Every structure is written in C-alpha cells, then in structure tokens.
Amino acid sequence: MDLAGRLRDLRIQAGLTKTALAKPRYTVSYVSQIEAGRRTPSSEAMAFFARQLGVSPNFLATGIPEGIEDELRYRLEVARTRLREADPAASRELAGQVLARAAEYDLEAIRSEASLVAAEALAEQGRLSEAIDAFEEVLERELPERERALAVVGLARAYRTAGDLMYASQVVESFLGESRRGPLDPSLLAELQSVLVSIYFERGDMVRAERAARHALAAVADVGSLELRARTYWYAARVLAEQKKWSDALEMSTRARMLMEELDDRQSVARLHNAYAFLCLEAEPPRLEEARHHLDRAEALLSGTSARGELAYIHEERGRVALLAKRPDEALEWAERGLAEASPDGLENARCLYLKGRALSALERGEEARQVLREAADRFGAQGARQQEASCWRELGEIEVARGDLEAAVDALRAGLAALDPNRTRA
C-alpha cells in the first residue's frame, strides 16, 4: 500500500475527517491532494499527521510498524536455534511465520533470510527434493554475498545427500569461480571448501579433497564460528585417515569433537562421535571397543530427535564393528536396521547395502551377496561415489574367485578399475 492509501485508511480508522486531520496547520485541500497521490508531504507535515493519527512518522511513511524488523530477526534467530537443536519441524514453522510477516511489510532482506532457514530445515527433515527447490528459489533473489554463499552451501549439501555428487561439486565450484565477485570472507570460504572436501571424499577424489582441506584449514585458522571450525577439522581428519595418517586424523577429530561439545550442539556432537568411531575402525589395527564407546555416545545424544539419517549411519558403523569382530549375523541385522532408517535414494542407503552384501558374503550366502553388492555398486555409480563403487566390485570379484569363476572375477575387477577412472567425472 502506498502513502496515499495508508493515510486515508489510518484517518478513517481513527474516525477523523480531512478537516480534523488537517487542523490547525494544514488545509483540507492539502490532505485531499496527498490522499489522491498528487502531493508528497514534507517531513514536518509527515510528523504532524503521524501525531494526529497516533502512529510514528516511520510507520506512516513506510507502513512498517516500529520494531517489527528487530522482532522478526529475533524470531529468525529462534528458528535457527531450533534447527541447531535438531528440531527442523519447529524451525521451519517459525521461519514460515517470519516469511509471511516479512512479505506483508515488503522486508526483502528478512524474507531472503527466512527462506534460507526454511530451506535448511527442509534439508534436515530429509525432504531433499523440496529443499533443493527452496535453495534454488533463494538463489534467484538479490542476496547479500553472505546469504548467497550460505544458500550455495545448503544446495550443495542437499545434492550431496541426495547422491548427485557431480552436480553438488559443480554448484560450489561455479560459485567460487565467479569472476565478478571480490575476495570472500574467510569464514564463508572455509564453509564452501569444507563442503567440497566432503563431496570429493565421497567421490574418491582424494587429491582434490586434500587440496580443499588445506584451503579450508587456512581460511578457518583465526576466524569463523566454533561449529565451522569443528566441521573443517573433521573433514580434514577424513582426508588424513584416507592417507593412513591415523595419529593426525584422530587429533583433528578430537579437536572437532571438543569444539562441538563447547557449543553443546547435540546433533553435531553426535556426528563427531560417529566420525571418531569411523576413524577407530579405519585404524591399524581397528580399535573396536573405542568405536563402540563413541557409537553409544552418539546414539544417546540423538535419543528423542528425528535424525533418522544419523541413526542409519550409527547402525551401519555398528555393523562394521560386528564384521571386524567376526560376527556377520549381527552385522546383517545392523545393515537391515540401517536400511530401515536411511533415505531410499541417498548415499547412506547404498552404504548399508554394501554392508549387507559383505555380511551375506561372510555368511556364505553368495548369490544373495552378489545381488545386493551389484545394487550397491549401481547406486554408488549413479551418485558419483567412485571409490565406494570400486569397493563393491572388489567384493564381487572376491566372491567370484571363491566360486571358481575367474572370468567373472576379472570382469568385476575391471569394473572396479573403470569406476576409479577420473575421466568418468564431469568435475
């Protein structure tokens, strides 16, 4: 609503005639011309009419109530807090309320921020298709650099979780490669590079993962939130673990966990206990009891939350513990529980299938194992997780060797080598 309509509506709501509004300083004609949109009142006239109407000059001029921006920003912070507390449903509801009020008063900056929080909440709920649409809608707006970078991070994470690793990396790389943009804030650069580390790691592209980890650690050295620093340390730990640098990897993982415990972010601390368990299982020799301890801590922290994807990861890691302890029956049970919790089209689903195939193979149920491992290989391949696809083919090759079918074994091993061919990736 423009000033003309607002002045007229407020006058009528106050029960004032044009004469009563104008007296004693202005004429009825002056008020009529303003209400007709033919005159713009001076600042002095605006202040006079606002007093007559019992509103602030700012509200009369803009239609925005006093303090509404502060109120909405506060409510948006509450929505962000709910997201950190693993309550994405409440976060999305609050963000939606802020979005509606911001739209009512045409507060574009707050609308953009609320849309971003709502998209992040959708992603945390596992509603990836809706989240991707929401992030892309946010990126179509005119955004400050910070919000644009955070939307890119959210979009890339959503594509990564959905399994499209190639496009996830392209989203970030394209943003970082924009020539029209100046230097990024170090904390945003660390966030973007950390996402790239996780994507490259899933793809098995360890050279790029290591390079991105170095960039992220350099950017976050003296700046950034505790949460960002923790996440960066964890991604660096995964790269170090892949290089068999176990002492350095565990040190980075411990730093990350301590930072998240300082923040008291239960879901993030649980993820880092999961991460520590992963590193314990990758160590030589595997540290099974320590891994169990961290998985117990992670599950306790997630009790009462809706983090099904995180629980699927815990079940998968418990299955790996069981396999290493030579208990394939138990590993198979954990794999089935993980599949029940995991998104049907995400990477965690493929990982649980891989665990199930290995457990079936250990139980000498070869035909079932072959079928499950082929399904896992197909899913990893479709999602660009080349290293994990190759692992499936290696397991299949070993099954064929045990069956005495050397030709099929060679075919499986060749398929594994083809999966690792860097020319298969667009990025």
N, C-alpha and C positions, 0 to 999 in steps of 0.2 A: 504494500500500500504506500502511495506517495504522501508527501506532506499535506497536500490539499485534502485528500480523503481522510487522513489521520486527524487533522484539525477539525474537520466537520464532524467526524464520529465522536471525538472527545468532547466537543462542545455540546452535542446532542445528549451524550451520556451524562454530562454534568448538569443538564437541564438549563443551559444558558442560551439566550437569544444572541444574535450577532451584535445587537446593541449592548447587551450586558457584557459580552466578551470584550468589546472594543473600548468601552468607557473605563476611565476618563481620558485615556491618552490617544486613542485612535478612532477612526471613523468606521461606520458600518460598511461603507464602500471599500475601505482598505481590507476589511475582513472578507468581504464578498470576493474581491479580486484574488486573495490568497486561496480561498476555497475553490475558486474556479481554475486555479493553476496559472493565473496570469501575472501574479506577483510573488516574489520570494522575499519573505520578511527579513529585516536586518537582525543582527544578533540581539540588539536591545529589544526589538519587538518580539523575538522568539522567547526571550526570558520573561517578558511581561505576560504574554499569552500563556506560557507554561505555569506561571504563578496563579493566573486566573483559573486554570484548568486543574491545578493541584498535581501536576506532573513535573518531571525535570525537563530542562531545555533539551538535554540529550535525547530523552525519550520522545519528545515532540518532534525533534528533527529526524530521528532515525527509526523510531518505533521499537527500539531495543531497550528493555527495562534496565534500570540501574542494577549492576551487579550480576546480570544474567551470564555474562561471559565467564566471570570467576566461578559462579555456581556450576556451570556446565563443565568447565575444566576440572573442578573438584570431583564432580560425578564421574568424569572420564578417568581420573586417577583411581577412583574406587573400582571402576571396571577393570583397569589394568591390574590392580591388586588381586581382584578375584581370579584373573587369568593366572597370575603367579601362584595362587593358592589352589590351582588345579580345579577350578570351578568355572569352566568355559561357558556353561549354560547361563549362569548368573551374569558373567561378564558380557555376554552377547546381549542379554536383555537390557542391561544398563546402557551399553553402547547404543542400542537401538533407541532408547528413550532420549539420550543426548542428541542423537542424529535427528530425531523428529523435532526437538526443540530448536536445534541449530538451523534446521531448514525453515522453520517458522519465522525466524528472525534474519534469515539470509546470512548466517555466520559461516562463511565458506571454509575458513581455516579449521574451525571446530568440526564442521561436517566431515572434512577430509580425515582428521584425526580419529573421529568416531568410526568412520567407515573402515579405517585401518584396524582398529581394535576389534571391530565386529568380524572382519576377515580372519584375524589371528585366532579369534575364539572358534570360528567355524573349523579352522585347521586343527585346533586342539581337540575338537569333538570328533575328528576323523571324517568330517563331511568335506572331503578333498575337492570334489568337483565344484561344489558351491563356493568353497574357499578360493579356488583358483579364479572363478568368475569374479568374486568380490575383490581380490587383489588386482586383477586386470582392470576392473572398473575404477578402483582407486587411482591406478597409474594413468588413467585417461584424464584425470583432473589436473589443474595447475597446482603443483605442490611445491613447498619449500624443499630444498635439497635433502634435508634430514628425513622427512616423511617419505620422499621418493625412494631414498636408499633403503629405508626400512620396509617399504612395500615390495621392493625388488627382493630383499632377503626373504620375506614371507612367501612370495610367489615361488622363488627357487626352492625353498624348503618343502612347499606343498607339492611341487612337481617331483622332487626327490622322493618324498614319502609315497607318492602315487606310483613311483617306479620309472618315471621318464627322466633318467639321469642325463641324457644328452641335452634335452631342452633346458633342464634345470641349470646346467653349466652355462649354456648359451645366454640365458636371461641375465646372469651376473656378469659374464664376460662382455656382453653387449653394453651394459650399463657402465662398466669400468672403462670401456673403450671409447665412450662418447667424447669427442674432441672439443665440444662446445663448453664442457664443464671444467672448472678450475680444480685445484687440489681438494681432495676430500678431507673432512675432519678425520683425524686418526682413529677415533673410536668407530666411526662408520666403516672406514677401510678395513679395520680388524674384523668387524662383523661380516662384511662381504667376503673377505679372504677366508674366514673360518667356514663359511658355508661352502666355498669352493673346495676346501680341504676335505670336508665330509663327502662331497659329491665325487671328487677324484678318487678318494679312498674306496668308495663303493664300486666305482668303475674299474678299480685295479690299476689306475694310472698313478703309480707311486712317485714318479719323477715330478709330475705337476703337483701332486699332493704335498710333497716335501717343500717345493718352491712356495706354494701358497701358505704353508705353515710358517715358513721363515718370514714372509711378508706380514702375516697376522701377528706373530710374536713381536716383531719390530714395531708394529703400529700400536700394540696394546701395552708396550713396556711401561710407560709412565702415565697413561691416560685410560679412560674407559671405565665402565661400571664393573663391580665385582663379578656380576653374572657373566659379562662379556669376557673378562679375563679368565674366569673359570672355564668357560666353553672353549676358549682359544687354547688353554693349556691341555684340555682333554683331546682336542683334535690333533695337537702336536704329539701327545702321548700315543695315539693310534698309529701315526706315521712312524714314530720311533720303534713301536712294537713290531711293525711290519719289517723293519730293518734289523730286528732281533737285538735292539739296544734296550734290554729289559730294565736295567737299573735306571736309565734316563727316563724311560717310559713310565715306570712306577713313580718316580719323583714328580713328573709332570702331572700324573693322575692324582697323586696325593695333594699337590698344590691346589688343583681344581676342586677336589672334594672339600678341603678346608675352607676355601673361599665361599663355596655354596653353603656350607654349614654356618658360616658367619652371617650369611644372608637369611638363613632359616627358610629357604625355599625347598619345601619337602619334595616336590616332584623333581626338581633339578638335582637335589642331593641324591635322590633315589637313582636317577640316571647315572650319576657319577659312581655310586656303589656298583651299578651294573657294569660300568666301564672298568672299574677296578677288577671285578670278577673276570671280565673278558681278558684283561692283561694277565691275571693269575693263571688262567687256563692256557694262554699262549706261551707262558714262560717255560724254560727248560731247566729242570723238569716241572710239569704243571703243579701248581700249589692248590690242591683240591680243597683242603679244609678252609684255607683263607678265602677261596672263591665262594664256598658255601656260606661263610660268615657274611660276606658282602651281599650276596643274593638274599639272605634272610633279612638284612638291614633294609635293603631296597624294598622288599615286599611289605615289611612292616610300615615303612614310610608311605607306601601307596594304599594302605588299607583305608577303605572309606572313600576313595577317589574314583573317578570314572576313567582312569588312564588304562584302558584295555590294551592299547598298543604296547605300553610299558610292561604290563603283566605278561604279554606274549613274549617279549624279549627275555624276561626273567625265566619263564618256562623253558625257552629254548636253551638258555645258558645252563639251567639245571639239567637239561637233557645231555648237554655236552659233558657236564661233570659225571653223569651216570655212565656215559660211553667210556670216558677215560678211566673210570673205576671198574670197567668190565661188567657193567650191568645193563645190557641192551634192552631187556624187558622194561626196566624203569625209564630208560631213555625214550623208548617208543611211547610210553604213557605221557611223558612231558611234551613230546612232539605233538601229540594229539591235543593236549591242553593248549599248547601254543597256537595251533591252527584254529582252535575254537575262539581264541581271543583276537587273533590277527585280522587285519583287513584282508578280504579275499583277493585284492589285486595289488597289494603292496609288497615291498621287499621282505618284510618280516614273514609274510606268508611263504615266500619262496625259501627263506632260511629254515623255517620249520619243516618244509617238505624235504629239504636237504638232510636235516637231522633225522627225519623219519626214514628216509631211504638208507642212511648209514646204519640206523638201528635195525632195520629189516635185514640188511646185508649181514650184520653181525649175528643175527638170529638164523642165518642160512635160509632166509625166505627170499631167494634170489629173484624170482620172477616179479614178485611184488616190489622188491627194491629197485629193479630195473625200471619198472613203470613209474614209480614215484620220482626217481632221480631224473628220468627224462623230462617229466613235467617240471621239476625244479629247474633243470637246465634251460628249458624253453622260457620259463618266466624270467629267470635271470637274464637270458639273452635279449628278451623283448624290452627289458628295462635298462639295458646297457651295463649291467654289472658283470663285466667280462671276466674278472678274476674268479668270481663265485661260480659263473657258468663253467669255467675251466675245471674248477674243483669237482663239479658234478660229473663231468666227462671222465676225470681221472678215476673217480669211484666206479663209474660204469666200466671203465677199462679193466680195473682190478677184478670186478665181478666176472667179466668175460674171460679173463685169464684163468680164474678159478674154475670156470665151466669148461675150459679147454678150447674155447672158440677164439683162436689167436687172430683170425681175420677181423672179427667183430671188435676185439680188444684194440687192434691197430686203428680201426675206424674211429673208435671212441677217443683214443689218444690224439688222433689227428684233429678231431672236432675240438678237443681241448686247446690244442695249439692254435687253431683257427680263431677260437674265442678270444685269445690274447693278442691277435693281430691288431696293432694300433690303427691300421687303415680302415678298420670297421667302424670307427667312431667319427662323427662329424665334427667334434670339437678338438 
